């Protein structure tokens, strides 16, 4: 029998192909990929390599993995997530964030203050966009059990070496948060410097059981989760 998940506020049941115990445990599972041209930010070559190797593993387990068109723009999802986080963070801290005698990191303080400059109309527009994208996401997952993406855009690195804007490394995870996806990160490889690299599965809301079963099948086939970084 197939299982079903229901979001009573948006759509009806979403059919789910059950995981089997056969030699090919992921037969019937459809995974989707984002075309690299649609990535919200550039992805490190080693991350791309690990993702390609994960695709090979999932196909060996019987899953169908294909690049498909998505109903949303990852870059905009990332930006809208940042807008909501910024506005809400400022609302939470506004009673004291302007007090320069408090020991806030300068970068953190500026990011919080930036949230105070967001117009209410922009915040409401972002919330409405969030609701539309959640609806589109659930409809999209009727044809695919999960979306397979990089987890972060680059291998792990010491905090002191990070010179990013602090949002681009989490471009794919932020998108998952914005559309209320169920997410599962899987250890999937290591960089040439010996630090871990992961991949991410995003599914419909409340699909923890299915994504965990897919992830368990992947980890029975690989041993990345048993290895430790070279530090």
ABEGO torsion letter per residue (X at the ends): XBBBBBBAAABBBBBBBBBBABABAABGBBBBBBBAAABABBBBAAAAAAAAAAAAAAAAAGBBBBBBBBABBAAAAAAAAAAAAAAAAAAAAAAAAABAABBBBAAAAAAAAAAAABBAAAAAAAAAAAAAAAAAAAAAAAABABBBBBABABBBBBAAABABAGAAAAAAAAAAAAAGBBBBBBBAEBBAAGBBBBBBBBBBBGAAAAAAAAAAAAAAABAAAABBBBX
